[in-house]
Amino acid sequence: MKKISAQKLSGKMVMDLDGGEIGILHNVVVDVATGLLSELVVKPAAELDTSGFKEGDAYIFIPFQAVKAMKDVIIVDREEV
């Protein structure tokens, strides 16, 4: 995956492989030991069933290894969540 700034990612739509809306990217979590992204912090879509996600406050957390593509939207594999 090519480099992209976290600032440019904020506010992007997060979708699953089937085109279902998951939510809007709010922030990212970085592993300070490695400097690598570890999780996406997503404001879930109103209709999303969040029971399969790690939750905190009004957000869900998606492990970065579930990310399959980033461009105009962020695509994640829900089976890896």
mmCIF file of the N, C-alpha and C atoms, coordinates in Angstrom:
data_MODEL
# 
_entry.id   MODEL 
# 
loop_
_atom_site.group_PDB 
_atom_site.id 
_atom_site.type_symbol 
_atom_site.label_atom_id 
_atom_site.label_alt_id 
_atom_site.label_comp_id 
_atom_site.label_asym_id 
_atom_site.label_entity_id 
_atom_site.label_seq_id 
_atom_site.pdbx_PDB_ins_code 
_atom_site.Cartn_x 
_atom_site.Cartn_y 
_atom_site.Cartn_z 
_atom_site.occupancy 
_atom_site.B_iso_or_equiv 
_atom_site.pdbx_formal_charge 
_atom_site.auth_seq_id 
_atom_site.auth_comp_id 
_atom_site.auth_asym_id 
_atom_site.auth_atom_id 
_atom_site.pdbx_PDB_model_num 
ATOM 1   N N  . MET A 1 1  ? 0.843   -1.175  0.000  1.00 0.00 ? 1  MET A N  1 
ATOM 2   C CA . MET A 1 1  ? 0.000   0.000   0.000  1.00 0.00 ? 1  MET A CA 1 
ATOM 3   C C  . MET A 1 1  ? 0.888   1.238   0.000  1.00 0.00 ? 1  MET A C  1 
ATOM 4   N N  . LYS A 1 2  ? 0.539   2.227   -0.804 1.00 0.00 ? 2  LYS A N  1 
ATOM 5   C CA . LYS A 1 2  ? 1.361   3.432   -0.839 1.00 0.00 ? 2  LYS A CA 1 
ATOM 6   C C  . LYS A 1 2  ? 1.096   4.311   0.372  1.00 0.00 ? 2  LYS A C  1 
ATOM 7   N N  . LYS A 1 3  ? 1.938   5.303   0.599  1.00 0.00 ? 3  LYS A N  1 
ATOM 8   C CA . LYS A 1 3  ? 1.829   6.184   1.755  1.00 0.00 ? 3  LYS A CA 1 
ATOM 9   C C  . LYS A 1 3  ? 0.733   7.217   1.548  1.00 0.00 ? 3  LYS A C  1 
ATOM 10  N N  . ILE A 1 4  ? 0.006   7.513   2.636  1.00 0.00 ? 4  ILE A N  1 
ATOM 11  C CA . ILE A 1 4  ? -1.030  8.537   2.629  1.00 0.00 ? 4  ILE A CA 1 
ATOM 12  C C  . ILE A 1 4  ? -1.081  9.128   4.036  1.00 0.00 ? 4  ILE A C  1 
ATOM 13  N N  . SER A 1 5  ? -1.287  10.417  4.152  1.00 0.00 ? 5  SER A N  1 
ATOM 14  C CA . SER A 1 5  ? -1.305  11.041  5.472  1.00 0.00 ? 5  SER A CA 1 
ATOM 15  C C  . SER A 1 5  ? -2.616  10.744  6.188  1.00 0.00 ? 5  SER A C  1 
ATOM 16  N N  . ALA A 1 6  ? -2.534  10.623  7.509  1.00 0.00 ? 6  ALA A N  1 
ATOM 17  C CA . ALA A 1 6  ? -3.721  10.353  8.324  1.00 0.00 ? 6  ALA A CA 1 
ATOM 18  C C  . ALA A 1 6  ? -4.744  11.472  8.183  1.00 0.00 ? 6  ALA A C  1 
ATOM 19  N N  . GLN A 1 7  ? -4.278  12.686  8.006  1.00 0.00 ? 7  GLN A N  1 
ATOM 20  C CA . GLN A 1 7  ? -5.179  13.826  7.847  1.00 0.00 ? 7  GLN A CA 1 
ATOM 21  C C  . GLN A 1 7  ? -6.063  13.660  6.607  1.00 0.00 ? 7  GLN A C  1 
ATOM 22  N N  . LYS A 1 8  ? -5.531  13.109  5.537  1.00 0.00 ? 8  LYS A N  1 
ATOM 23  C CA . LYS A 1 8  ? -6.309  12.897  4.319  1.00 0.00 ? 8  LYS A CA 1 
ATOM 24  C C  . LYS A 1 8  ? -7.304  11.748  4.463  1.00 0.00 ? 8  LYS A C  1 
ATOM 25  N N  . LEU A 1 9  ? -7.059  10.846  5.410  1.00 0.00 ? 9  LEU A N  1 
ATOM 26  C CA . LEU A 1 9  ? -7.957  9.719   5.618  1.00 0.00 ? 9  LEU A CA 1 
ATOM 27  C C  . LEU A 1 9  ? -9.192  10.099  6.429  1.00 0.00 ? 9  LEU A C  1 
ATOM 28  N N  . SER A 1 10 ? -9.038  11.020  7.360  1.00 0.00 ? 10 SER A N  1 
ATOM 29  C CA . SER A 1 10 ? -10.137 11.402  8.240  1.00 0.00 ? 10 SER A CA 1 
ATOM 30  C C  . SER A 1 10 ? -11.346 11.864  7.441  1.00 0.00 ? 10 SER A C  1 
ATOM 31  N N  . GLY A 1 11 ? -12.507 11.352  7.802  1.00 0.00 ? 11 GLY A N  1 
ATOM 32  C CA . GLY A 1 11 ? -13.746 11.714  7.124  1.00 0.00 ? 11 GLY A CA 1 
ATOM 33  C C  . GLY A 1 11 ? -14.100 10.828  5.948  1.00 0.00 ? 11 GLY A C  1 
ATOM 34  N N  . LYS A 1 12 ? -13.232 9.873   5.602  1.00 0.00 ? 12 LYS A N  1 
ATOM 35  C CA . LYS A 1 12 ? -13.531 8.975   4.480  1.00 0.00 ? 12 LYS A CA 1 
ATOM 36  C C  . LYS A 1 12 ? -14.566 7.926   4.882  1.00 0.00 ? 12 LYS A C  1 
ATOM 37  N N  . MET A 1 13 ? -15.373 7.538   3.915  1.00 0.00 ? 13 MET A N  1 
ATOM 38  C CA . MET A 1 13 ? -16.360 6.485   4.107  1.00 0.00 ? 13 MET A CA 1 
ATOM 39  C C  . MET A 1 13 ? -15.646 5.144   4.251  1.00 0.00 ? 13 MET A C  1 
ATOM 40  N N  . VAL A 1 14 ? -16.101 4.316   5.194  1.00 0.00 ? 14 VAL A N  1 
ATOM 41  C CA . VAL A 1 14 ? -15.582 2.965   5.380  1.00 0.00 ? 14 VAL A CA 1 
ATOM 42  C C  . VAL A 1 14 ? -16.690 2.006   4.952  1.00 0.00 ? 14 VAL A C  1 
ATOM 43  N N  . MET A 1 15 ? -16.350 1.091   4.035  1.00 0.00 ? 15 MET A N  1 
ATOM 44  C CA . MET A 1 15 ? -17.326 0.146   3.495  1.00 0.00 ? 15 MET A CA 1 
ATOM 45  C C  . MET A 1 15 ? -16.767 -1.261  3.566  1.00 0.00 ? 15 MET A C  1 
ATOM 46  N N  . ASP A 1 16 ? -17.671 -2.262  3.512  1.00 0.00 ? 16 ASP A N  1 
ATOM 47  C CA . ASP A 1 16 ? -17.209 -3.640  3.474  1.00 0.00 ? 16 ASP A CA 1 
ATOM 48  C C  . ASP A 1 16 ? -17.039 -4.095  2.025  1.00 0.00 ? 16 ASP A C  1 
ATOM 49  N N  . LEU A 1 17 ? -16.559 -5.303  1.843  1.00 0.00 ? 17 LEU A N  1 
ATOM 50  C CA . LEU A 1 17 ? -16.281 -5.822  0.502  1.00 0.00 ? 17 LEU A CA 1 
ATOM 51  C C  . LEU A 1 17 ? -17.524 -5.917  -0.375 1.00 0.00 ? 17 LEU A C  1 
ATOM 52  N N  . ASP A 1 18 ? -18.710 -6.010  0.249  1.00 0.00 ? 18 ASP A N  1 
ATOM 53  C CA . ASP A 1 18 ? -19.964 -6.101  -0.497 1.00 0.00 ? 18 ASP A CA 1 
ATOM 54  C C  . ASP A 1 18 ? -20.566 -4.732  -0.806 1.00 0.00 ? 18 ASP A C  1 
ATOM 55  N N  . GLY A 1 19 ? -19.885 -3.659  -0.420 1.00 0.00 ? 19 GLY A N  1 
ATOM 56  C CA . GLY A 1 19 ? -20.385 -2.309  -0.663 1.00 0.00 ? 19 GLY A CA 1 
ATOM 57  C C  . GLY A 1 19 ? -21.284 -1.774  0.431  1.00 0.00 ? 19 GLY A C  1 
ATOM 58  N N  . GLY A 1 20 ? -21.381 -2.511  1.543  1.00 0.00 ? 20 GLY A N  1 
ATOM 59  C CA . GLY A 1 20 ? -22.196 -2.055  2.670  1.00 0.00 ? 20 GLY A CA 1 
ATOM 60  C C  . GLY A 1 20 ? -21.474 -0.971  3.451  1.00 0.00 ? 20 GLY A C  1 
ATOM 61  N N  . GLU A 1 21 ? -22.232 0.041   3.856  1.00 0.00 ? 21 GLU A N  1 
ATOM 62  C CA . GLU A 1 21 ? -21.654 1.159   4.599  1.00 0.00 ? 21 GLU A CA 1 
ATOM 63  C C  . GLU A 1 21 ? -21.399 0.756   6.047  1.00 0.00 ? 21 GLU A C  1 
ATOM 64  N N  . ILE A 1 22 ? -20.180 0.969   6.503  1.00 0.00 ? 22 ILE A N  1 
ATOM 65  C CA . ILE A 1 22 ? -19.824 0.719   7.900  1.00 0.00 ? 22 ILE A CA 1 
ATOM 66  C C  . ILE A 1 22 ? -19.853 2.020   8.681  1.00 0.00 ? 22 ILE A C  1 
ATOM 67  N N  . GLY A 1 23 ? -19.299 3.082   8.116  1.00 0.00 ? 23 GLY A N  1 
ATOM 68  C CA . GLY A 1 23 ? -19.307 4.371   8.803  1.00 0.00 ? 23 GLY A CA 1 
ATOM 69  C C  . GLY A 1 23 ? -18.282 5.325   8.220  1.00 0.00 ? 23 GLY A C  1 
ATOM 70  N N  . ILE A 1 24 ? -17.923 6.310   9.020  1.00 0.00 ? 24 ILE A N  1 
ATOM 71  C CA . ILE A 1 24 ? -16.978 7.358   8.617  1.00 0.00 ? 24 ILE A CA 1 
ATOM 72  C C  . ILE A 1 24 ? -15.740 7.275   9.506  1.00 0.00 ? 24 ILE A C  1 
ATOM 73  N N  . LEU A 1 25 ? -14.568 7.286   8.870  1.00 0.00 ? 25 LEU A N  1 
ATOM 74  C CA . LEU A 1 25 ? -13.317 7.230   9.632  1.00 0.00 ? 25 LEU A CA 1 
ATOM 75  C C  . LEU A 1 25 ? -13.163 8.494   10.460 1.00 0.00 ? 25 LEU A C  1 
ATOM 76  N N  . HIS A 1 26 ? -12.935 8.305   11.753 1.00 0.00 ? 26 HIS A N  1 
ATOM 77  C CA . HIS A 1 26 ? -12.757 9.428   12.673 1.00 0.00 ? 26 HIS A CA 1 
ATOM 78  C C  . HIS A 1 26 ? -11.278 9.648   13.001 1.00 0.00 ? 26 HIS A C  1 
ATOM 79  N N  . ASN A 1 27 ? -10.565 8.534   13.211 1.00 0.00 ? 27 ASN A N  1 
ATOM 80  C CA . ASN A 1 27 ? -9.169  8.632   13.639 1.00 0.00 ? 27 ASN A CA 1 
ATOM 81  C C  . ASN A 1 27 ? -8.486  7.285   13.384 1.00 0.00 ? 27 ASN A C  1 
ATOM 82  N N  . VAL A 1 28 ? -7.203  7.235   13.648 1.00 0.00 ? 28 VAL A N  1 
ATOM 83  C CA . VAL A 1 28 ? -6.443  5.988   13.551 1.00 0.00 ? 28 VAL A CA 1 
ATOM 84  C C  . VAL A 1 28 ? -5.662  5.788   14.849 1.00 0.00 ? 28 VAL A C  1 
ATOM 85  N N  . VAL A 1 29 ? -5.361  4.534   15.159 1.00 0.00 ? 29 VAL A N  1 
ATOM 86  C CA . VAL A 1 29 ? -4.554  4.197   16.327 1.00 0.00 ? 29 VAL A CA 1 
ATOM 87  C C  . VAL A 1 29 ? -3.224  3.667   15.809 1.00 0.00 ? 29 VAL A C  1 
ATOM 88  N N  . VAL A 1 30 ? -2.130  4.193   16.361 1.00 0.00 ? 30 VAL A N  1 
ATOM 89  C CA . VAL A 1 30 ? -0.783  3.805   15.944 1.00 0.00 ? 30 VAL A CA 1 
ATOM 90  C C  . VAL A 1 30 ? -0.106  3.055   17.078 1.00 0.00 ? 30 VAL A C  1 
ATOM 91  N N  . ASP A 1 31 ? 0.558   1.962   16.754 1.00 0.00 ? 31 ASP A N  1 
ATOM 92  C CA . ASP A 1 31 ? 1.367   1.219   17.717 1.00 0.00 ? 31 ASP A CA 1 
ATOM 93  C C  . ASP A 1 31 ? 2.659   2.005   17.905 1.00 0.00 ? 31 ASP A C  1 
ATOM 94  N N  . VAL A 1 32 ? 2.860   2.570   19.098 1.00 0.00 ? 32 VAL A N  1 
ATOM 95  C CA . VAL A 1 32 ? 4.034   3.420   19.320 1.00 0.00 ? 32 VAL A CA 1 
ATOM 96  C C  . VAL A 1 32 ? 5.345   2.647   19.261 1.00 0.00 ? 32 VAL A C  1 
ATOM 97  N N  . ALA A 1 33 ? 5.301   1.362   19.529 1.00 0.00 ? 33 ALA A N  1 
ATOM 98  C CA . ALA A 1 33 ? 6.525   0.560   19.486 1.00 0.00 ? 33 ALA A CA 1 
ATOM 99  C C  . ALA A 1 33 ? 7.016   0.356   18.057 1.00 0.00 ? 33 ALA A C  1 
ATOM 100 N N  . THR A 1 34 ? 6.071   0.186   17.111 1.00 0.00 ? 34 THR A N  1 
ATOM 101 C CA . THR A 1 34 ? 6.455   -0.090  15.728 1.00 0.00 ? 34 THR A CA 1 
ATOM 102 C C  . THR A 1 34 ? 6.222   1.083   14.779 1.00 0.00 ? 34 THR A C  1 
ATOM 103 N N  . GLY A 1 35 ? 5.343   1.996   15.179 1.00 0.00 ? 35 GLY A N  1 
ATOM 104 C CA . GLY A 1 35 ? 4.993   3.109   14.298 1.00 0.00 ? 35 GLY A CA 1 
ATOM 105 C C  . GLY A 1 35 ? 3.966   2.737   13.244 1.00 0.00 ? 35 GLY A C  1 
ATOM 106 N N  . LEU A 1 36 ? 3.426   1.524   13.322 1.00 0.00 ? 36 LEU A N  1 
ATOM 107 C CA . LEU A 1 36 ? 2.458   1.050   12.330 1.00 0.00 ? 36 LEU A CA 1 
ATOM 108 C C  . LEU A 1 36 ? 1.029   1.282   12.801 1.00 0.00 ? 36 LEU A C  1 
ATOM 109 N N  . LEU A 1 37 ? 0.121   1.459   11.841 1.00 0.00 ? 37 LEU A N  1 
ATOM 110 C CA . LEU A 1 37 ? -1.291  1.590   12.180 1.00 0.00 ? 37 LEU A CA 1 
ATOM 111 C C  . LEU A 1 37 ? -1.792  0.277   12.757 1.00 0.00 ? 37 LEU A C  1 
ATOM 112 N N  . SER A 1 38 ? -2.556  0.357   13.839 1.00 0.00 ? 38 SER A N  1 
ATOM 113 C CA . SER A 1 38 ? -3.100  -0.863  14.422 1.00 0.00 ? 38 SER A CA 1 
ATOM 114 C C  . SER A 1 38 ? -4.617  -0.942  14.277 1.00 0.00 ? 38 SER A C  1 
ATOM 115 N N  . GLU A 1 39 ? -5.308  0.194   14.331 1.00 0.00 ? 39 GLU A N  1 
ATOM 116 C CA . GLU A 1 39 ? -6.766  0.181   14.234 1.00 0.00 ? 39 GLU A CA 1 
ATOM 117 C C  . GLU A 1 39 ? -7.289  1.453   13.570 1.00 0.00 ? 39 GLU A C  1 
ATOM 118 N N  . LEU A 1 40 ? -8.456  1.318   12.958 1.00 0.00 ? 40 LEU A N  1 
ATOM 119 C CA . LEU A 1 40 ? -9.221  2.464   12.479 1.00 0.00 ? 40 LEU A CA 1 
ATOM 120 C C  . LEU A 1 40 ? -10.294 2.751   13.515 1.00 0.00 ? 40 LEU A C  1 
ATOM 121 N N  . VAL A 1 41 ? -10.512 4.024   13.814 1.00 0.00 ? 41 VAL A N  1 
ATOM 122 C CA . VAL A 1 41 ? -11.576 4.440   14.720 1.00 0.00 ? 41 VAL A CA 1 
ATOM 123 C C  . VAL A 1 41 ? -12.682 5.007   13.841 1.00 0.00 ? 41 VAL A C  1 
ATOM 124 N N  . VAL A 1 42 ? -13.842 4.357   13.854 1.00 0.00 ? 42 VAL A N  1 
ATOM 125 C CA . VAL A 1 42 ? -14.914 4.665   12.906 1.00 0.00 ? 42 VAL A CA 1 
ATOM 126 C C  . VAL A 1 42 ? -16.192 5.050   13.637 1.00 0.00 ? 42 VAL A C  1 
ATOM 127 N N  . LYS A 1 43 ? -16.818 6.141   13.194 1.00 0.00 ? 43 LYS A N  1 
ATOM 128 C CA . LYS A 1 43 ? -18.161 6.514   13.655 1.00 0.00 ? 43 LYS A CA 1 
ATOM 129 C C  . LYS A 1 43 ? -19.118 5.653   12.846 1.00 0.00 ? 43 LYS A C  1 
ATOM 130 N N  . PRO A 1 44 ? -19.803 4.668   13.490 1.00 0.00 ? 44 PRO A N  1 
ATOM 131 C CA . PRO A 1 44 ? -20.613 3.728   12.717 1.00 0.00 ? 44 PRO A CA 1 
ATOM 132 C C  . PRO A 1 44 ? -21.843 4.378   12.086 1.00 0.00 ? 44 PRO A C  1 
ATOM 133 N N  . ALA A 1 45 ? -22.245 3.835   10.943 1.00 0.00 ? 45 ALA A N  1 
ATOM 134 C CA . ALA A 1 45 ? -23.482 4.257   10.289 1.00 0.00 ? 45 ALA A CA 1 
ATOM 135 C C  . ALA A 1 45 ? -24.644 3.924   11.227 1.00 0.00 ? 45 ALA A C  1 
ATOM 136 N N  . ALA A 1 46 ? -25.685 4.732   11.173 1.00 0.00 ? 46 ALA A N  1 
ATOM 137 C CA . ALA A 1 46 ? -26.825 4.576   12.083 1.00 0.00 ? 46 ALA A CA 1 
ATOM 138 C C  . ALA A 1 46 ? -27.452 3.192   12.005 1.00 0.00 ? 46 ALA A C  1 
ATOM 139 N N  . GLU A 1 47 ? -27.510 2.611   10.816 1.00 0.00 ? 47 GLU A N  1 
ATOM 140 C CA . GLU A 1 47 ? -28.171 1.314   10.631 1.00 0.00 ? 47 GLU A CA 1 
ATOM 141 C C  . GLU A 1 47 ? -27.251 0.118   10.839 1.00 0.00 ? 47 GLU A C  1 
ATOM 142 N N  . LEU A 1 48 ? -25.979 0.339   11.159 1.00 0.00 ? 48 LEU A N  1 
ATOM 143 C CA . LEU A 1 48 ? -25.012 -0.740  11.302 1.00 0.00 ? 48 LEU A CA 1 
ATOM 144 C C  . LEU A 1 48 ? -25.216 -1.511  12.607 1.00 0.00 ? 48 LEU A C  1 
ATOM 145 N N  . ASP A 1 49 ? -25.237 -2.846  12.515 1.00 0.00 ? 49 ASP A N  1 
ATOM 146 C CA . ASP A 1 49 ? -25.243 -3.705  13.699 1.00 0.00 ? 49 ASP A CA 1 
ATOM 147 C C  . ASP A 1 49 ? -23.797 -3.798  14.175 1.00 0.00 ? 49 ASP A C  1 
ATOM 148 N N  . THR A 1 50 ? -23.482 -3.175  15.296 1.00 0.00 ? 50 THR A N  1 
ATOM 149 C CA . THR A 1 50 ? -22.098 -3.088  15.776 1.00 0.00 ? 50 THR A CA 1 
ATOM 150 C C  . THR A 1 50 ? -21.700 -4.251  16.679 1.00 0.00 ? 50 THR A C  1 
ATOM 151 N N  . SER A 1 51 ? -22.561 -5.260  16.809 1.00 0.00 ? 51 SER A N  1 
ATOM 152 C CA . SER A 1 51 ? -22.285 -6.350  17.744 1.00 0.00 ? 51 SER A CA 1 
ATOM 153 C C  . SER A 1 51 ? -21.022 -7.148  17.404 1.00 0.00 ? 51 SER A C  1 
ATOM 154 N N  . GLY A 1 52 ? -20.583 -7.157  16.162 1.00 0.00 ? 52 GLY A N  1 
ATOM 155 C CA . GLY A 1 52 ? -19.385 -7.906  15.785 1.00 0.00 ? 52 GLY A CA 1 
ATOM 156 C C  . GLY A 1 52 ? -18.105 -7.098  15.866 1.00 0.00 ? 52 GLY A C  1 
ATOM 157 N N  . PHE A 1 53 ? -18.198 -5.866  16.350 1.00 0.00 ? 53 PHE A N  1 
ATOM 158 C CA . PHE A 1 53 ? -17.045 -4.962  16.386 1.00 0.00 ? 53 PHE A CA 1 
ATOM 159 C C  . PHE A 1 53 ? -16.624 -4.667  17.823 1.00 0.00 ? 53 PHE A C  1 
ATOM 160 N N  . LYS A 1 54 ? -15.352 -4.358  17.995 1.00 0.00 ? 54 LYS A N  1 
ATOM 161 C CA . LYS A 1 54 ? -14.859 -3.825  19.266 1.00 0.00 ? 54 LYS A CA 1 
ATOM 162 C C  . LYS A 1 54 ? -15.399 -2.402  19.351 1.00 0.00 ? 54 LYS A C  1 
ATOM 163 N N  . GLU A 1 55 ? -16.003 -2.054  20.491 1.00 0.00 ? 55 GLU A N  1 
ATOM 164 C CA . GLU A 1 55 ? -16.637 -0.743  20.626 1.00 0.00 ? 55 GLU A CA 1 
ATOM 165 C C  . GLU A 1 55 ? -16.045 0.046   21.779 1.00 0.00 ? 55 GLU A C  1 
ATOM 166 N N  . GLY A 1 56 ? -16.138 1.360   21.671 1.00 0.00 ? 56 GLY A N  1 
ATOM 167 C CA . GLY A 1 56 ? -15.736 2.269   22.733 1.00 0.00 ? 56 GLY A CA 1 
ATOM 168 C C  . GLY A 1 56 ? -16.366 3.620   22.492 1.00 0.00 ? 56 GLY A C  1 
ATOM 169 N N  . ASP A 1 57 ? -17.036 4.164   23.523 1.00 0.00 ? 57 ASP A N  1 
ATOM 170 C CA . ASP A 1 57 ? -17.792 5.405   23.397 1.00 0.00 ? 57 ASP A CA 1 
ATOM 171 C C  . ASP A 1 57 ? -18.764 5.279   22.226 1.00 0.00 ? 57 ASP A C  1 
ATOM 172 N N  . ALA A 1 58 ? -18.718 6.179   21.290 1.00 0.00 ? 58 ALA A N  1 
ATOM 173 C CA . ALA A 1 58 ? -19.640 6.147   20.144 1.00 0.00 ? 58 ALA A CA 1 
ATOM 174 C C  . ALA A 1 58 ? -18.943 5.630   18.890 1.00 0.00 ? 58 ALA A C  1 
ATOM 175 N N  . TYR A 1 59 ? -17.833 4.914   19.055 1.00 0.00 ? 59 TYR A N  1 
ATOM 176 C CA . TYR A 1 59 ? -17.027 4.481   17.921 1.00 0.00 ? 59 TYR A CA 1 
ATOM 177 C C  . TYR A 1 59 ? -16.837 2.964   17.907 1.00 0.00 ? 59 TYR A C  1 
ATOM 178 N N  . ILE A 1 60 ? -16.494 2.447   16.732 1.00 0.00 ? 60 ILE A N  1 
ATOM 179 C CA . ILE A 1 60 ? -16.066 1.060   16.598 1.00 0.00 ? 60 ILE A CA 1 
ATOM 180 C C  . ILE A 1 60 ? -14.609 1.065   16.159 1.00 0.00 ? 60 ILE A C  1 
ATOM 181 N N  . PHE A 1 61 ? -13.916 -0.012  16.470 1.00 0.00 ? 61 PHE A N  1 
ATOM 182 C CA . PHE A 1 61 ? -12.497 -0.124  16.147 1.00 0.00 ? 61 PHE A CA 1 
ATOM 183 C C  . PHE A 1 61 ? -12.306 -1.291  15.189 1.00 0.00 ? 61 PHE A C  1 
ATOM 184 N N  . ILE A 1 62 ? -11.648 -1.020  14.083 1.00 0.00 ? 62 ILE A N  1 
ATOM 185 C CA . ILE A 1 62 ? -11.424 -2.032  13.058 1.00 0.00 ? 62 ILE A CA 1 
ATOM 186 C C  . ILE A 1 62 ? -9.921  -2.274  12.947 1.00 0.00 ? 62 ILE A C  1 
ATOM 187 N N  . PRO A 1 63 ? -9.470  -3.531  13.126 1.00 0.00 ? 63 PRO A N  1 
ATOM 188 C CA . PRO A 1 63 ? -8.033  -3.806  13.005 1.00 0.00 ? 63 PRO A CA 1 
ATOM 189 C C  . PRO A 1 63 ? -7.524  -3.455  11.607 1.00 0.00 ? 63 PRO A C  1 
ATOM 190 N N  . PHE A 1 64 ? -6.347  -2.874  11.562 1.00 0.00 ? 64 PHE A N  1 
ATOM 191 C CA . PHE A 1 64 ? -5.816  -2.411  10.286 1.00 0.00 ? 64 PHE A CA 1 
ATOM 192 C C  . PHE A 1 64 ? -5.616  -3.550  9.291  1.00 0.00 ? 64 PHE A C  1 
ATOM 193 N N  . GLN A 1 65 ? -5.361  -4.762  9.771  1.00 0.00 ? 65 GLN A N  1 
ATOM 194 C CA . GLN A 1 65 ? -5.164  -5.883  8.844  1.00 0.00 ? 65 GLN A CA 1 
ATOM 195 C C  . GLN A 1 65 ? -6.438  -6.207  8.069  1.00 0.00 ? 65 GLN A C  1 
ATOM 196 N N  . ALA A 1 66 ? -7.591  -5.699  8.488  1.00 0.00 ? 66 ALA A N  1 
ATOM 197 C CA . ALA A 1 66 ? -8.845  -5.919  7.755  1.00 0.00 ? 66 ALA A CA 1 
ATOM 198 C C  . ALA A 1 66 ? -8.986  -4.984  6.555  1.00 0.00 ? 66 ALA A C  1 
ATOM 199 N N  . VAL A 1 67 ? -8.137  -3.952  6.482  1.00 0.00 ? 67 VAL A N  1 
ATOM 200 C CA . VAL A 1 67 ? -8.207  -2.989  5.378  1.00 0.00 ? 67 VAL A CA 1 
ATOM 201 C C  . VAL A 1 67 ? -7.687  -3.637  4.097  1.00 0.00 ? 67 VAL A C  1 
ATOM 202 N N  . LYS A 1 68 ? -8.487  -3.569  3.052  1.00 0.00 ? 68 LYS A N  1 
ATOM 203 C CA . LYS A 1 68 ? -8.118  -4.160  1.765  1.00 0.00 ? 68 LYS A CA 1 
ATOM 204 C C  . LYS A 1 68 ? -7.787  -3.108  0.716  1.00 0.00 ? 68 LYS A C  1 
ATOM 205 N N  . ALA A 1 69 ? -8.349  -1.909  0.850  1.00 0.00 ? 69 ALA A N  1 
ATOM 206 C CA . ALA A 1 69 ? -8.076  -0.839  -0.121 1.00 0.00 ? 69 ALA A CA 1 
ATOM 207 C C  . ALA A 1 69 ? -8.383  0.516   0.506  1.00 0.00 ? 69 ALA A C  1 
ATOM 208 N N  . MET A 1 70 ? -7.625  1.530   0.056  1.00 0.00 ? 70 MET A N  1 
ATOM 209 C CA . MET A 1 70 ? -7.857  2.918   0.472  1.00 0.00 ? 70 MET A CA 1 
ATOM 210 C C  . MET A 1 70 ? -7.698  3.798   -0.748 1.00 0.00 ? 70 MET A C  1 
ATOM 211 N N  . LYS A 1 71 ? -8.719  4.521   -1.069 1.00 0.00 ? 71 LYS A N  1 
ATOM 212 C CA . LYS A 1 71 ? -8.642  5.509   -2.142 1.00 0.00 ? 71 LYS A CA 1 
ATOM 213 C C  . LYS A 1 71 ? -9.706  6.550   -1.836 1.00 0.00 ? 71 LYS A C  1 
ATOM 214 N N  . ASP A 1 72 ? -10.782 6.560   -2.610 1.00 0.00 ? 72 ASP A N  1 
ATOM 215 C CA . ASP A 1 72 ? -11.880 7.475   -2.322 1.00 0.00 ? 72 ASP A CA 1 
ATOM 216 C C  . ASP A 1 72 ? -12.659 7.011   -1.104 1.00 0.00 ? 72 ASP A C  1 
ATOM 217 N N  . VAL A 1 73 ? -12.698 5.695   -0.889 1.00 0.00 ? 73 VAL A N  1 
ATOM 218 C CA . VAL A 1 73 ? -13.302 5.090   0.298  1.00 0.00 ? 73 VAL A CA 1 
ATOM 219 C C  . VAL A 1 73 ? -12.315 4.074   0.852  1.00 0.00 ? 73 VAL A C  1 
ATOM 220 N N  . ILE A 1 74 ? -12.581 3.633   2.078  1.00 0.00 ? 74 ILE A N  1 
ATOM 221 C CA . ILE A 1 74 ? -11.754 2.608   2.706  1.00 0.00 ? 74 ILE A CA 1 
ATOM 222 C C  . ILE A 1 74 ? -12.567 1.306   2.688  1.00 0.00 ? 74 ILE A C  1 
ATOM 223 N N  . ILE A 1 75 ? -12.000 0.262   2.140  1.00 0.00 ? 75 ILE A N  1 
ATOM 224 C CA . ILE A 1 75 ? -12.676 -1.023  2.029  1.00 0.00 ? 75 ILE A CA 1 
ATOM 225 C C  . ILE A 1 75 ? -12.071 -1.982  3.044  1.00 0.00 ? 75 ILE A C  1 
ATOM 226 N N  . VAL A 1 76 ? -12.938 -2.625  3.844  1.00 0.00 ? 76 VAL A N  1 
ATOM 227 C CA . VAL A 1 76 ? -12.461 -3.589  4.834  1.00 0.00 ? 76 VAL A CA 1 
ATOM 228 C C  . VAL A 1 76 ? -13.177 -4.914  4.672  1.00 0.00 ? 76 VAL A C  1 
ATOM 229 N N  . ASP A 1 77 ? -12.497 -5.982  5.064  1.00 0.00 ? 77 ASP A N  1 
ATOM 230 C CA . ASP A 1 77 ? -13.062 -7.322  5.050  1.00 0.00 ? 77 ASP A CA 1 
ATOM 231 C C  . ASP A 1 77 ? -13.649 -7.589  6.431  1.00 0.00 ? 77 ASP A C  1 
ATOM 232 N N  . ARG A 1 78 ? -14.977 -7.646  6.531  1.00 0.00 ? 78 ARG A N  1 
ATOM 233 C CA . ARG A 1 78 ? -15.647 -7.832  7.830  1.00 0.00 ? 78 ARG A CA 1 
ATOM 234 C C  . ARG A 1 78 ? -15.306 -9.166  8.467  1.00 0.00 ? 78 ARG A C  1 
ATOM 235 N N  . GLU A 1 79 ? -14.894 -10.140 7.680  1.00 0.00 ? 79 GLU A N  1 
ATOM 236 C CA . GLU A 1 79 ? -14.519 -11.432 8.251  1.00 0.00 ? 79 GLU A CA 1 
ATOM 237 C C  . GLU A 1 79 ? -13.223 -11.335 9.071  1.00 0.00 ? 79 GLU A C  1 
ATOM 238 N N  . GLU A 1 80 ? -12.441 -10.285 8.846  1.00 0.00 ? 80 GLU A N  1 
ATOM 239 C CA . GLU A 1 80 ? -11.191 -10.093 9.582  1.00 0.00 ? 80 GLU A CA 1 
ATOM 240 C C  . GLU A 1 80 ? -11.346 -9.138  10.759 1.00 0.00 ? 80 GLU A C  1 
ATOM 241 N N  . VAL A 1 81 ? -12.572 -8.721  11.009 1.00 0.00 ? 81 VAL A N  1 
ATOM 242 C CA . VAL A 1 81 ? -12.806 -7.767  12.117 1.00 0.00 ? 81 VAL A CA 1 
ATOM 243 C C  . VAL A 1 81 ? -12.867 -8.501  13.390 1.00 0.00 ? 81 VAL A C  1 
# 
